[in-house]
Amino acid sequence: MDGRFKAFIAVITLFTLGNSSDAFLMLRAQTVGFSLIEIFLAVAAFSLVVAMTSTKGGVLSDTFGGAD
């Protein structure tokens, strides 16, 4: 494996660990008093925003990322 692939794996691992905090946010929302439906809607809204912005973010990354 070359160094770029190892760096890619490290970044993916870091972001995967960062996503585990979403579970804690759902648990916190439940203890604050959100209903199960409200928690589902909040997670769905978050996922929708991520889906809507990921393409533009990818284009920006390709434009300014310095890829060969």
Buried (B, 14 or more C-beta within 10 A) or exposed (E): EEEEEEEEEEEEEEEEEEEEEEEEEBEEBEEEEBEEEEBEEBBEEEEEEEEEEEEEEEEEEEEEEEEE
